[in-house]
Amino acid sequence: MWTGDNMSKWEYLKISIPMILTQNLAGMPFSGADVGGFFGNPSKELLTRWYQAGIWYPFFRAHAHIDARRREPWIAGEPYTSLMTEAVKLRYSLLPLWYTKFYESSLTGTPVMTPLFYRFPDDEATFAIENSFFVGDLLVTPVTEEGAEKSNRLPPRRLK
């Protein structure tokens, strides 16, 4: 399952996260978005950030319309090629986690990628957070803003 044919724009990177979280909660854990956007040509920065976010999508692929520029990391040139390659290497290093989460999901129906409120339902603040999520016990907050160098997220507080 994927989020549909998206555009090569920052806002589509940003909305991909809540869309994939919704698909996971709706019982479709193997879901993702077209990394880099399907239509249009992303900037090198956008493509790099999308790779860095996309490695956390349960279904990870760089995909584009036939008339769009290719999305392979080696086409972007340095430093972008190295940044995207490192992201893909991280994805592969986490394959045991992905296999475990998909196996658990197939047995229990639980999402593979979960919103913060799934883990912290008593913390009302987590219901408004759309740019952070968990994969297993890993808290992920991708950079989804142009020009940003980091993305901050404090762990939710646990309420009794």
NUSEDO-138833 format. One line per field, with one value per residue: residue number from 1; residue in three letters; x, y, z of N, C-alpha, C in turn. Coordinates in steps of 0.001 Angstrom, whole numbers, plus 500000, padded with zeros to 6 digits. Each point is the difference from the previous one (the first is absolute). Last residue first. Layout:
BEGIN
num <- (NUM; ...)
residu <- (ALA; ...)
n.X <- (X; ...)
n.Y <- (Y; ...)
n.Z <- (Z; ...)
ca.X <- (X; ...)
ca.Y <- (Y; ...)
ca.Z <- (Z; ...)
c.X <- (X; ...)
c.Y <- (Y; ...)
c.Z <- (Z; ...)
***
This chain:
BEGIN
num <- (160; 159; 158; 157; 156; 155; 154; 153; 152; 151; 150; 149; 148; 147; 146; 145; 144; 143; 142; 141; 140; 139; 138; 137; 136; 135; 134; 133; 132; 131; 130; 129; 128; 127; 126; 125; 124; 123; 122; 121; 120; 119; 118; 117; 116; 115; 114; 113; 112; 111; 110; 109; 108; 107; 106; 105; 104; 103; 102; 101; 100; 99; 98; 97; 96; 95; 94; 93; 92; 91; 90; 89; 88; 87; 86; 85; 84; 83; 82; 81; 80; 79; 78; 77; 76; 75; 74; 73; 72; 71; 70; 69; 68; 67; 66; 65; 64; 63; 62; 61; 60; 59; 58; 57; 56; 55; 54; 53; 52; 51; 50; 49; 48; 47; 46; 45; 44; 43; 42; 41; 40; 39; 38; 37; 36; 35; 34; 33; 32; 31; 30; 29; 28; 27; 26; 25; 24; 23; 22; 21; 20; 19; 18; 17; 16; 15; 14; 13; 12; 11; 10; 9; 8; 7; 6; 5; 4; 3; 2; 1)
residu <- (LYS; LEU; ARG; ARG; PRO; PRO; LEU; ARG; ASN; SER; LYS; GLU; ALA; GLY; GLU; GLU; THR; VAL; PRO; THR; VAL; LEU; LEU; ASP; GLY; VAL; PHE; PHE; SER; ASN; GLU; ILE; ALA; PHE; THR; ALA; GLU; ASP; ASP; PRO; PHE; ARG; TYR; PHE; LEU; PRO; THR; MET; VAL; PRO; THR; GLY; THR; LEU; SER; SER; GLU; TYR; PHE; LYS; THR; TYR; TRP; LEU; PRO; LEU; LEU; SER; TYR; ARG; LEU; LYS; VAL; ALA; GLU; THR; MET; LEU; SER; THR; TYR; PRO; GLU; GLY; ALA; ILE; TRP; PRO; GLU; ARG; ARG; ARG; ALA; ASP; ILE; HIS; ALA; HIS; ALA; ARG; PHE; PHE; PRO; TYR; TRP; ILE; GLY; ALA; GLN; TYR; TRP; ARG; THR; LEU; LEU; GLU; LYS; SER; PRO; ASN; GLY; PHE; PHE; GLY; GLY; VAL; ASP; ALA; GLY; SER; PHE; PRO; MET; GLY; ALA; LEU; ASN; GLN; THR; LEU; ILE; MET; PRO; ILE; SER; ILE; LYS; LEU; TYR; GLU; TRP; LYS; SER; MET; ASN; ASP; GLY; THR; TRP; MET)
n.X <- (500445; 503711; 504568; 502405; 502710; 504286; 502275; 502180; 502035; 503394; 503783; 502091; 497040; 498112; 495310; 496951; 499017; 502972; 499140; 499437; 499133; 501143; 500065; 499006; 497215; 499278; 497056; 499175; 498811; 498170; 495463; 497264; 496420; 498584; 502575; 499093; 497491; 500958; 498950; 501043; 504586; 501683; 497726; 500381; 503503; 500097; 501728; 501321; 499283; 495036; 496500; 497908; 501493; 503095; 502640; 502905; 504225; 503405; 502124; 503375; 504280; 502819; 502348; 503926; 503984; 502316; 503097; 503936; 499062; 498889; 503524; 502247; 498223; 501121; 504136; 500303; 498685; 503150; 503545; 499135; 499897; 503496; 501674; 497259; 496093; 499029; 500179; 496166; 495238; 495786; 498472; 497104; 495520; 496452; 497815; 498150; 501207; 502358; 502882; 499055; 498370; 496260; 499252; 502043; 503829; 503339; 499061; 501640; 504001; 499822; 498406; 502868; 502722; 498074; 499518; 503744; 501188; 495857; 495826; 496061; 494993; 496029; 499884; 502684; 503313; 499253; 495140; 497234; 497578; 498670; 498224; 497052; 494606; 496000; 498774; 503429; 503615; 499411; 500602; 504364; 501822; 498974; 502250; 504296; 500615; 499909; 503917; 501974; 497978; 500780; 503862; 500489; 499205; 495471; 496515; 496560; 498462; 500506; 501080; 500592)
n.Y <- (508533; 502037; 501752; 502915; 500728; 501417; 503540; 502292; 502952; 500645; 502353; 502711; 503332; 501858; 498600; 496169; 495688; 495937; 495963; 496516; 495228; 495856; 494621; 495355; 497609; 502862; 504909; 505672; 505662; 504031; 501539; 501492; 501107; 497045; 499721; 502349; 498175; 495697; 495536; 496304; 498065; 497035; 501097; 504550; 501527; 497644; 495964; 495578; 495692; 498031; 496130; 495482; 495246; 496932; 502126; 503410; 498793; 499353; 503774; 501992; 497963; 500888; 504078; 500303; 498227; 502669; 504058; 501468; 501894; 504584; 503043; 501014; 503321; 504452; 501592; 501490; 504410; 503413; 500435; 502285; 504764; 503651; 499998; 497318; 497983; 495456; 495823; 498144; 498958; 500965; 502283; 503300; 500679; 498285; 495760; 499646; 498196; 497996; 497297; 497414; 496764; 498594; 500351; 504570; 502581; 501616; 504248; 504402; 501571; 500892; 504128; 503723; 500782; 502111; 504684; 502669; 500665; 501464; 498379; 499208; 497960; 496666; 496387; 500217; 499247; 495385; 497772; 497456; 496024; 494876; 495381; 498961; 500279; 500454; 504272; 502638; 500978; 503493; 504357; 501685; 501759; 504474; 503495; 501161; 502477; 504848; 502771; 500080; 502627; 504684; 501680; 498657; 497385; 496785; 495473; 495474; 496124; 497405; 494610; 494193)
n.Z <- (534981; 496315; 497009; 495930; 495241; 497063; 496779; 495533; 495267; 495418; 496227; 496760; 496301; 495867; 498127; 502262; 502163; 502991; 503641; 504130; 503347; 503929; 501583; 501417; 496369; 496788; 500373; 499665; 498392; 498065; 501384; 504906; 503174; 503547; 504154; 504157; 503737; 503106; 501311; 496958; 497904; 496658; 496051; 498577; 497059; 495234; 496689; 496457; 499021; 501702; 501513; 499968; 501073; 497603; 496627; 501570; 501723; 496871; 498291; 502630; 499916; 496345; 500045; 502615; 498219; 496733; 500169; 497681; 495739; 499818; 500165; 496068; 497235; 500965; 498499; 495580; 499016; 500753; 496857; 495951; 500026; 499866; 495711; 496060; 497365; 498312; 502508; 502540; 497571; 497383; 494749; 496894; 497190; 497079; 500861; 505038; 504865; 505145; 504226; 504839; 504568; 504055; 504512; 501731; 501106; 496996; 497902; 501356; 498214; 495366; 498779; 500267; 496265; 496263; 500164; 499007; 495521; 497105; 497103; 496226; 497720; 501132; 502946; 504911; 503539; 502057; 500893; 503773; 503433; 502894; 502289; 503659; 500696; 502879; 502244; 502054; 497112; 496925; 501570; 500231; 496118; 498959; 502374; 498299; 495899; 499390; 499384; 495687; 496871; 499991; 497697; 494858; 495427; 499560; 499658; 499699; 503366; 504084; 500673; 500643)
ca.X <- (499513; 499011; 499105; 500041; 498771; 499159; 500177; 498812; 499997; 498608; 499621; 501123; 500220; 501042; 501099; 499953; 499050; 500033; 500747; 499474; 500490; 499240; 500739; 500256; 500484; 500189; 500860; 499376; 500815; 501282; 499887; 501333; 500222; 498998; 500488; 500858; 499197; 500635; 499576; 498611; 499726; 500846; 499816; 498845; 500344; 500038; 498925; 500406; 501458; 500727; 500508; 499318; 499147; 499364; 499234; 498798; 499060; 499539; 499041; 498766; 499313; 499431; 498870; 498888; 499437; 499110; 498827; 500493; 500402; 498791; 499317; 500769; 499624; 498626; 500047; 500563; 498943; 498934; 500447; 500116; 498682; 499984; 500351; 501321; 499952; 499777; 501262; 500911; 501094; 500101; 500194; 501392; 500729; 500513; 501020; 499406; 499607; 499199; 500072; 500466; 500984; 500223; 500006; 498701; 499158; 500534; 499446; 498691; 500210; 500665; 498968; 499142; 500792; 500177; 498726; 499715; 500884; 501357; 500389; 501414; 500895; 499987; 499778; 498800; 500360; 501110; 501034; 499776; 501034; 499618; 501028; 501325; 500845; 500238; 498837; 498921; 500393; 499898; 498574; 499533; 500470; 499273; 498675; 500094; 500150; 498722; 499460; 500843; 499651; 498749; 500213; 499931; 501352; 500799; 500264; 501002; 499517; 499167; 500752; 499153)
ca.Y <- (498817; 500354; 498890; 499691; 500310; 498825; 499499; 499394; 499687; 499999; 498968; 499092; 499580; 500772; 500449; 501434; 500188; 501409; 500439; 501317; 500588; 501224; 501146; 500923; 499263; 498719; 498912; 498681; 499028; 499842; 499247; 499848; 501071; 499886; 499150; 500765; 500645; 501304; 500890; 500450; 500856; 499580; 498554; 499749; 500116; 501383; 500450; 501386; 499915; 500766; 501285; 501119; 500746; 499180; 498940; 500576; 500304; 498713; 499463; 500796; 499719; 498654; 500034; 500713; 499123; 498968; 499791; 499527; 498598; 499186; 499896; 499032; 498668; 499722; 499684; 498654; 499042; 500084; 499352; 498563; 499370; 499039; 500224; 500569; 501318; 501042; 500322; 500862; 499230; 500250; 498789; 499575; 500665; 501288; 499778; 499972; 501239; 499691; 501245; 499969; 501018; 499738; 498543; 499534; 499634; 498737; 498811; 499683; 499861; 498714; 498991; 499934; 499455; 498571; 499318; 500011; 499010; 500526; 500573; 499742; 501122; 501028; 499326; 500444; 501004; 500819; 500049; 501071; 501007; 501197; 500075; 500328; 499841; 498591; 499433; 499854; 498983; 498704; 499681; 499619; 498628; 499112; 499677; 499331; 498552; 499296; 500197; 499251; 498598; 499703; 499816; 501245; 500242; 501016; 501255; 500727; 500562; 501171; 501252; 501162)
ca.Z <- (500729; 501016; 500373; 501429; 500748; 500236; 501360; 500585; 501428; 500430; 500957; 500190; 501389; 500654; 499152; 499682; 498901; 499618; 498821; 499635; 498756; 499764; 499485; 501106; 501162; 499318; 500452; 500088; 500735; 499320; 498751; 499405; 499025; 498942; 498915; 499092; 498959; 499807; 501082; 499824; 501156; 501118; 500107; 500866; 501416; 500473; 500889; 500262; 499957; 498983; 500486; 499359; 500934; 501032; 499336; 499399; 501087; 500520; 499030; 500071; 501266; 499902; 499064; 500637; 501034; 499457; 500859; 501296; 499895; 499761; 501295; 500802; 499505; 500432; 501433; 500122; 499648; 501008; 501245; 499759; 500061; 501107; 501411; 500247; 500643; 498995; 499339; 500765; 500587; 501436; 500797; 500172; 501088; 499525; 498969; 498665; 499343; 498824; 499242; 498620; 499618; 498572; 499861; 499515; 501142; 500521; 499359; 500582; 501441; 500247; 499776; 501191; 501107; 499747; 500232; 501438; 500623; 500174; 501295; 500231; 500224; 498957; 498720; 499304; 499012; 500481; 498971; 499027; 499853; 499255; 498957; 500522; 498810; 499711; 499312; 500984; 500975; 499334; 499874; 501337; 500212; 499088; 500543; 501302; 499821; 500199; 501351; 500938; 499787; 500709; 501434; 500760; 500512; 499314; 500699; 499227; 498740; 500269; 500023; 500000)
c.X <- (498504; 499521; 499076; 499009; 500161; 498750; 499136; 500371; 498685; 499982; 498525; 499698; 501170; 500287; 500980; 501238; 499855; 499104; 499971; 500807; 499308; 500635; 499055; 500758; 500135; 500661; 500058; 501016; 499237; 500956; 501342; 499897; 501335; 500193; 499008; 500465; 500843; 499308; 500621; 499508; 498575; 499674; 500771; 499700; 498818; 500298; 500146; 498878; 500603; 501508; 500758; 500477; 499182; 498942; 499275; 499141; 498685; 498985; 499457; 498953; 498679; 499216; 499340; 498776; 498826; 499495; 499047; 498853; 500524; 500375; 498750; 499376; 500757; 499580; 498603; 500074; 500488; 498877; 498913; 500397; 500060; 498722; 499601; 500210; 501365; 500134; 499854; 501240; 500995; 501167; 500278; 500047; 501451; 500784; 500614; 501118; 499361; 499524; 499342; 500055; 500403; 500862; 500262; 500046; 498589; 499193; 500545; 499503; 498701; 500164; 500583; 498929; 499155; 500772; 500145; 498714; 499759; 500848; 501385; 500434; 501415; 500950; 500063; 499889; 498807; 500460; 501091; 501123; 499576; 501157; 499654; 501090; 501438; 500810; 500227; 498759; 498901; 500369; 499805; 498528; 499600; 500395; 499182; 498624; 499987; 500115; 498708; 499385; 500886; 499564; 498717; 500150; 500049; 501365; 500878; 500168; 501108; 499426; 499024; 500895)
c.Y <- (499948; 498736; 500467; 498868; 499662; 500395; 498764; 499531; 499366; 499552; 500156; 498894; 499024; 499605; 500859; 500382; 501467; 500158; 501523; 500508; 501341; 500721; 501163; 501249; 500968; 499134; 498908; 499009; 498693; 499054; 499733; 499100; 499863; 501054; 499889; 499160; 500778; 500688; 501396; 500946; 500551; 500747; 499457; 498518; 499691; 500029; 501471; 500612; 501351; 499770; 500722; 501357; 501116; 500756; 499111; 498928; 500534; 500212; 498648; 499486; 500744; 499648; 498627; 499999; 500649; 499020; 498932; 499698; 499455; 498516; 499143; 499823; 498918; 498599; 499689; 499575; 498564; 499008; 500015; 499268; 498488; 499171; 501400; 500259; 500654; 501398; 501090; 500445; 500930; 499270; 500383; 498764; 499515; 500770; 501309; 499879; 499720; 501299; 499698; 501423; 499805; 501140; 499553; 498472; 499619; 499510; 498683; 498653; 499724; 499775; 498600; 498935; 499859; 499339; 498499; 499240; 499929; 498897; 500636; 500649; 499547; 501124; 500991; 499320; 500583; 500927; 500971; 499939; 501062; 500987; 501157; 500131; 500347; 499739; 498552; 499360; 499755; 498871; 498653; 499611; 499508; 498538; 499091; 499735; 499273; 498497; 499208; 500068; 499076; 498549; 499631; 499678; 501357; 500142; 500922; 501404; 500778; 500631; 501159; 501227)
c.Z <- (499964; 500680; 501109; 500268; 501474; 500793; 500162; 501384; 500427; 501452; 500318; 500985; 500064; 501437; 500795; 499186; 499594; 498778; 499822; 498808; 499760; 498815; 499730; 499558; 501159; 501053; 498943; 500555; 500115; 500717; 499329; 498775; 499267; 498910; 498846; 498811; 498995; 498822; 499901; 501089; 499922; 501286; 501197; 500157; 500905; 501494; 500377; 500830; 500377; 500093; 498887; 500473; 499362; 500794; 501005; 499338; 499446; 501117; 500454; 499010; 500080; 501254; 499876; 499088; 500744; 501053; 499464; 500961; 501324; 499964; 499864; 501382; 500770; 499568; 500535; 501458; 500144; 499711; 501063; 501278; 499806; 500063; 500449; 501488; 500156; 500607; 498942; 499227; 500696; 500668; 501447; 500896; 500030; 501069; 499488; 498967; 498645; 499387; 498660; 499457; 498552; 499467; 498553; 499950; 499573; 501193; 500503; 499491; 500740; 501499; 500157; 499833; 501257; 501138; 499786; 500302; 501501; 500638; 499938; 501306; 500294; 500370; 498840; 498649; 499276; 498871; 500446; 498968; 499010; 499967; 499071; 498935; 500374; 498746; 499570; 499393; 501016; 500954; 499327; 499960; 501382; 500226; 499082; 500603; 501341; 499808; 500222; 501388; 500835; 499799; 500721; 501481; 500692; 500679; 499161; 500572; 499313; 498743; 500072; 500000)
***
